[in-house]
Amino acid sequence: MTEFLVRHFIKDYEDVEKVSVRTAYGVLASFVGIFCNVFLFAVKFVVGIILHSVSVTADAFNNLSDAGSSIIGFVGVKMAEKPADADHPFGHGRMEYIAALVVSFLVIEVGFTFLKDSIGKIRNPEAMTFSLVSVVILLLSIAVKLWLGIFNRKLGEKIDSKVMKAVFTDSMGDVITTGATVLSLVFFGATGINIDGIVGAGVALVVMWAGIGIARDTLEPLIGEAIDPEVYEKIKNFVENYDGIEGTHDLIVHNYGPGRSMASIHAEVPNDVDIEVSHEIIDRIEREAGKKLGLFLVIHMDPVEMRDEKVLEIKERTLEILREMDPACSIHDFRVVHGEGQTNLIFDMVIPIEYDEKTRSELPLELAERIKRIDRRYECAITAEYNYVAKTEE
């Protein structure tokens, strides 16, 4: 069904790097979500009124909030499609994240409201009636939400959308809460014991937790998150595959919405190659990054020594010492400047960001001291920094 909808309602559906195609995916997900959730709200609301069940009614209004969420998501996607202007030179892509954040607060509010109602039901239980038809309807609801969640997950993975992945998580929460509602009805039918208020409270808490999860996931790109290791390797390998590029470092990616990113990177070029030749290579990489990666890439050119055996020997010895000290650290921009009575070793040292301030200040000093043991004339000028890549999960 997912492939059918994508093929019939999204033009150029395979070109997911295009903003217009990503928008089409978002619009499709929104309309499907609105239809499914309004349908489920109507069914559950009627069932809840008939059964006098707060847990079923809570579930119904949760679906209505999901429909409202889909509407807000649609508005956010359409606003995110607006092109860049004088006040927003990188476009309006972050509107999608802001819309998702609004949705998360709506979900939390709905959960809190029904938590209060459920506590009231626990204190003053109302009569319930068991109906096999009601259970069947709710089981159908579980099937619909399960499909809707998987639908959003597939679309989210296809266009790498955190918003759609968050909707998948929310839908799975709905599956759990509706399952709990069915459990309370079946339990009442089998034992005559009304646990509706307790289950309703559980439903409300799960809904609130789902809202908090969505808020957390959408705040991360708004605040600024570390580079995904796969994205890091993709950009790094793209640049380093060009002839004339010896290595890269200091990659920073700024996200301005799904499919809208700007990045800067330092590219190492041989210092004995004509600067205009290297500059031509850098220009070509920047142009082709826009076409092939959909990325606005700015490259800083760093000349590095490739022939001076003495400099290369000092650099290699420095790397050996660093590997002995801490293999998690690295160096780049290594230069050697000879002066009267001393030799200056100038380079940057990358230290993991999770290290405490004391360790980050002590490591460069220790490295400089160990290098000085090789030759008392060596004086190190070390700039400590850290990379912006997220840690890979174990």
C-alpha positions in Angstrom: 0.0 0.0 0.0 2.8 2.4 0.9 4.5 1.9 -2.5 1.2 2.3 -4.3 0.5 5.6 -2.6 4.0 6.9 -3.2 4.1 5.9 -6.8 0.7 7.4 -7.6 0.8 10.6 -5.6 4.5 11.7 -5.7 6.1 12.8 -8.9 9.8 11.9 -9.2 9.4 10.0 -5.9 12.9 8.6 -6.2 14.6 12.0 -6.3 14.4 12.5 -2.6 17.1 15.1 -2.4 14.8 17.7 -4.2 13.0 19.9 -1.8 9.8 19.7 -3.8 9.9 15.9 -3.6 10.5 15.9 0.1 7.5 18.3 0.5 5.4 15.9 -1.5 6.3 13.1 0.8 5.3 15.3 3.8 2.0 16.3 2.3 1.1 12.7 1.5 2.0 11.6 5.1 -0.1 14.5 6.5 -3.2 13.7 4.4 -3.0 9.9 5.1 -2.6 10.7 8.8 -5.5 13.1 8.9 -7.8 10.6 7.2 -6.8 7.7 9.4 -7.0 9.6 12.7 -10.3 11.3 12.0 -11.8 8.0 11.1 -10.5 6.4 14.3 -11.6 9.4 16.4 -15.2 9.1 15.2 -15.3 5.3 15.8 -13.7 5.5 19.3 -15.7 8.5 20.4 -19.0 6.7 19.6 -17.8 3.5 21.3 -16.6 5.5 24.4 -20.0 7.2 24.8 -21.9 4.0 24.5 -19.6 2.2 27.0 -19.2 5.2 29.3 -15.5 4.5 29.1 -13.0 7.3 29.8 -10.1 5.2 28.5 -11.8 4.7 25.1 -12.8 8.4 25.0 -9.2 9.4 26.0 -8.0 7.2 23.1 -10.5 8.9 20.8 -9.3 12.4 21.6 -5.7 11.2 21.3 -6.5 10.3 17.7 -8.2 13.7 17.2 -5.0 15.4 18.4 -3.1 13.2 16.0 -5.3 14.5 13.2 -4.6 18.0 14.4 -1.0 17.1 14.5 -1.1 16.0 10.8 -2.8 19.3 9.9 0.0 21.3 11.7 2.5 19.0 10.0 1.0 19.8 6.6 1.2 23.6 7.3 4.7 23.2 8.5 5.8 21.3 5.5 4.2 23.8 3.1 5.8 26.7 5.0 9.2 24.9 4.9 8.9 24.8 1.1 9.1 28.6 0.8 12.3 29.6 -1.0 15.0 31.7 0.5 14.5 35.4 0.8 16.4 38.4 2.0 15.6 37.8 5.6 16.1 34.0 5.5 19.0 33.3 3.0 19.0 29.6 3.9 15.2 29.1 3.4 12.5 28.2 5.8 13.2 24.5 6.2 13.3 24.6 10.0 9.5 25.4 10.0 9.0 21.7 9.8 10.8 21.2 13.1 8.9 24.0 14.7 5.6 22.5 13.5 6.6 19.1 15.0 7.5 20.9 18.3 4.0 22.5 18.4 2.5 19.0 17.8 4.5 17.6 20.7 3.0 20.2 23.1 -0.5 19.4 21.9 0.1 15.7 22.5 1.4 16.4 26.0 -1.6 18.7 26.7 -4.1 16.0 25.6 -2.4 13.4 27.8 -2.4 15.7 30.8 -6.1 16.5 30.4 -7.1 12.9 30.3 -4.8 12.0 33.2 -6.9 14.3 35.3 -10.2 12.7 34.0 -8.8 9.2 34.7 -7.9 10.2 38.3 -11.5 11.4 38.7 -12.7 8.0 37.4 -10.5 6.2 39.9 -12.0 8.2 42.7 -15.6 7.9 41.4 -15.9 4.9 39.0 -18.8 5.0 36.5 -20.7 2.0 35.2 -19.2 0.1 32.2 -20.7 -2.3 29.7 -18.8 -5.0 27.9 -19.4 -5.3 24.1 -17.6 -7.8 21.9 -18.3 -5.4 19.0 -16.4 -2.6 20.8 -13.4 -4.9 21.3 -13.4 -5.8 17.6 -13.5 -2.1 16.7 -10.6 -1.2 18.9 -8.6 -4.1 17.5 -9.3 -2.7 14.1 -8.0 0.7 15.4 -4.8 -1.0 16.5 -4.3 -2.5 13.0 -4.9 1.0 11.4 -2.4 2.7 13.8 0.1 0.0 13.3 -0.1 0.4 9.5 0.1 4.2 9.8 3.2 4.0 12.0 4.9 1.7 9.6 3.8 3.9 6.7 5.5 7.0 8.4 8.6 5.0 9.3 9.1 3.9 5.7 8.6 7.4 4.3 10.8 8.8 7.1 13.6 6.4 6.3 13.3 7.2 2.6 13.7 10.9 3.0 15.6 10.8 6.3 12.8 12.8 8.1 13.0 13.0 11.9 9.5 14.3 12.0 8.1 11.2 10.3 10.1 8.9 12.5 8.7 10.7 15.5 5.2 10.1 14.1 6.1 6.4 13.9 7.0 6.5 17.6 3.8 8.3 18.4 1.7 5.7 16.5 3.4 2.8 18.3 2.5 4.6 21.5 -1.1 4.6 20.3 -1.0 0.9 19.5 0.1 0.3 23.1 -2.5 2.6 24.7 -5.4 1.1 22.6 -4.2 -2.4 23.5 -4.4 -1.4 27.1 -7.9 -0.1 26.6 -8.9 -3.4 25.0 -7.3 -5.2 28.0 -9.5 -3.2 30.5 -12.7 -4.1 28.5 -11.8 -7.7 28.3 -10.9 -7.8 32.0 -14.2 -6.2 32.9 -16.1 -8.7 30.7 -14.3 -11.6 32.4 -14.3 -10.5 36.0 -16.8 -7.6 36.3 -14.0 -5.5 37.9 -13.8 -1.9 36.5 -10.1 -0.9 36.0 -11.0 1.7 33.4 -9.7 4.7 35.4 -6.4 3.0 36.1 -5.9 2.0 32.5 -7.0 5.5 31.4 -4.3 7.0 33.6 -1.8 4.6 32.0 -3.0 5.6 28.6 -2.6 9.3 29.5 0.9 8.8 30.8 2.0 7.0 27.7 0.5 9.8 25.5 2.4 12.4 27.5 5.7 10.4 27.3 5.2 10.2 23.5 4.8 14.0 23.4 7.9 14.5 25.4 9.8 12.2 23.1 8.7 14.1 20.0 9.7 17.4 21.6 13.1 16.0 22.4 13.7 14.7 18.9 12.6 18.0 17.3 14.5 20.2 19.6 17.8 18.5 18.8 18.1 19.9 15.2 16.8 23.3 16.3 19.4 23.6 19.0 22.1 22.1 16.8 23.2 18.5 16.9 26.4 16.7 16.2 27.1 15.3 12.7 25.7 11.9 12.0 28.8 9.6 11.5 27.4 8.3 8.1 26.9 11.9 6.9 30.4 12.7 8.1 32.0 9.8 6.1 29.9 10.6 3.1 31.1 14.2 2.8 34.7 13.4 3.9 35.0 10.6 1.2 33.4 12.8 -1.4 36.0 15.5 -1.0 39.0 13.2 -0.5 38.2 11.2 -3.7 39.3 14.1 -5.9 42.8 14.1 -7.2 44.9 16.8 -5.5 43.2 16.4 -2.1 45.4 14.7 0.5 43.0 14.7 3.5 40.3 16.6 5.3 39.4 17.8 8.8 37.2 20.3 10.7 34.0 19.3 9.0 31.0 21.3 10.4 27.4 20.8 9.1 24.7 23.3 9.9 21.1 22.1 9.4 18.5 24.5 8.1 15.7 21.9 7.7 15.4 18.5 6.1 17.4 18.4 2.9 18.8 21.9 3.5 22.3 21.8 5.0 25.4 24.0 4.8 28.8 22.6 5.5 32.4 23.8 5.8 35.5 21.6 5.7 39.2 22.0 5.6 40.9 20.2 2.6 44.6 19.5 2.7 46.5 20.1 -0.6 50.2 19.6 -1.4 52.2 22.8 -0.6 54.3 22.4 -3.7 51.4 22.5 -6.2 50.5 25.9 -7.8 47.9 27.6 -5.7 45.7 28.3 -8.7 45.6 24.6 -9.6 44.5 23.7 -6.1 42.0 26.5 -6.1 40.5 25.2 -9.3 40.1 21.7 -7.7 38.4 23.3 -4.6 36.0 25.2 -6.7 35.0 22.1 -8.7 34.4 20.1 -5.5 32.2 22.9 -4.1 30.1 23.1 -7.3 29.7 19.3 -7.6 28.8 18.9 -3.9 25.8 21.1 -4.6 24.7 18.9 -7.5 25.5 15.5 -6.1 25.0 15.9 -2.4 22.5 18.7 -2.3 24.9 20.5 0.0 26.1 24.1 0.1 29.8 23.3 0.8 32.5 25.8 1.7 36.1 24.5 1.6 39.1 26.0 3.3 42.3 25.1 1.7 45.2 23.9 3.9 48.7 23.4 2.3 50.6 20.4 3.8 54.1 19.2 3.4 54.5 16.2 1.2 58.2 16.0 0.3 60.4 17.3 3.1 61.5 14.1 4.8 62.6 15.8 8.0 59.2 17.4 8.5 57.4 14.1 7.7 59.7 12.3 10.1 58.9 14.8 12.9 55.1 14.5 12.2 55.2 10.7 12.2 57.1 10.7 15.5 54.5 13.1 17.0 51.7 10.8 15.8 53.4 7.8 17.4 53.7 9.6 20.8 50.0 10.7 20.5 48.9 7.2 19.8 50.8 6.0 22.9 49.2 8.7 25.0 45.6 8.6 23.7 44.6 7.0 20.4 41.2 8.8 20.5 43.1 12.1 19.8 44.5 13.2 16.4 46.4 16.1 14.9 46.3 18.1 11.7 47.7 21.3 10.1 51.2 20.2 11.0 53.9 22.7 10.2 57.5 23.1 11.2 59.1 26.6 11.4 62.8 26.7 11.9 64.1 29.6 14.0 67.3 30.7 15.8 68.1 28.1 18.5 64.7 26.4 18.3 62.3 24.6 15.9 58.6 25.5 16.2 56.1 22.7 15.7 52.7 24.2 15.0 49.6 22.0 14.7 46.0 21.5 15.9 45.1 18.7 18.3 41.6 17.1 18.2 40.5 16.0 21.7 37.2 14.1 22.2 34.5 16.6 23.4 33.4 14.3 26.2 36.7 14.7 28.0 36.6 17.0 31.1 38.2 20.4 31.0 41.2 19.2 33.2 42.0 16.4 30.7 41.6 18.7 27.7 44.0 21.2 29.1 46.6 18.6 30.3 46.9 16.5 27.1 48.5 19.2 24.9 51.0 20.0 27.7 51.9 16.4 28.1 52.3 15.9 24.3 54.5 19.0 24.1 56.7 17.7 27.0 57.1 14.3 25.4 58.0 15.9 22.0 60.6 18.1 23.7 62.3 14.9 25.0 63.1 14.0 21.4 64.9 17.3 20.9 65.2 20.1 23.4 65.0 22.6 20.5 61.4 21.6 19.7 58.8 24.1 20.9 55.2 23.2 20.3 52.4 25.6 19.6 49.3 23.4 19.9 45.7 24.5 19.3 43.3 22.2 21.1 39.9 21.6 19.5 37.2 18.9 19.1 35.3 17.5 16.2 31.5 17.8 15.7 30.7 14.1 14.9 28.2 12.2 17.0 29.5 9.1 18.8 28.5 5.9 17.1 26.3 3.6 19.1 27.9 0.5 20.5 
